[in-house]
Structures are given as structure tokens and as C-alpha cells.
Amino acid sequence: MGENVIEFTDQNFESEVLHADKPVVVDFWAEWCGPCKVIAPVIDELSEEYLDKVKFGKVNVDFNQQTAMKYGIRSIPSLLFFNNGSVVNQIIGSVPKDNIEKILKETL
């Protein structure tokens, strides 16, 4: 996990994501998930490129099932884009950086 990517948990999700003062990208993942490992470096890159504009974080679905269930996460990786405490977009699966960046720009 890159230095700009925060670990979100069931305990800190509300304060870190729902009450964030800027848009948030949440990567729902698990250690055993191959496609999650493919998308991780892309999330790290984007977290550096959008450092002042967007908050990035990950939720390990194995340890934070309450949050994963609340948002109906059935497939991972799943990226949820939050703005003002609400989900404004979602990507399921490992996708190219351009696809994520396109949604990021729409979210800003």
C-alpha cells in the first residue's frame, strides 16, 4: 500500500470517508485476490497524482465485513467513489488506469 493510501476499517470508515472534506476513492480488496494485486499499483499512482484533490484508501473485506456488506460488495476489487458522504460511482474488477481516471475527473 502506497504512503498516500489509507487503511479504512469498519471503525474509521465513517470519519475517514463519509465525513471527508474531499472526494474519496475506496478500494475494496482482499489478500488472496489476484486482480486486487494488479490494480493496487494503479491506486498508488493515482493517490500521488491526485494527492491534494482526492483521498484514497483500501478496505480489506476479510477484516471489515460490516462495511463491505453495507455497500453490497460482492466482487473484488471494487472501487467506490464517494463525494460528500455518498457513493457517486463504482468500478468492479481490475480495469486500466484510464478508466479510473475518467471517473475521477467526473467526480471532481
FENLIN-V45505 format. One record per residue. N is the residue number from 1. OMEGA is omega as a letter, one per 30 degrees, with the letter a starting at -180 (999 if undefined). Layout:
n/omega
N/OMEGA
N/OMEGA
This chain:
n/omega
1/a
2/a
3/l
4/a
5/a
6/l
7/l
8/l
9/l
10/a
11/a
12/a
13/a
14/a
15/a
16/a
17/a
18/l
19/a
20/a
21/l
22/l
23/a
24/l
25/a
26/l
27/l
28/a
29/l
30/a
31/a
32/a
33/l
34/l
35/l
36/l
37/l
38/a
39/a
40/l
41/l
42/l
43/l
44/l
45/a
46/l
47/l
48/a
49/a
50/a
51/a
52/a
53/a
54/l
55/l
56/l
57/a
58/l
59/l
60/a
61/l
62/a
63/a
64/a
65/a
66/l
67/l
68/l
69/a
70/a
71/l
72/a
73/l
74/l
75/l
76/f
77/l
78/l
79/l
80/a
81/a
82/l
83/a
84/l
85/a
86/l
87/a
88/l
89/a
90/l
91/l
92/l
93/l
94/a
95/l
96/a
97/a
98/a
99/a
100/a
101/l
102/l
103/l
104/a
105/l
106/a
107/a
108/999
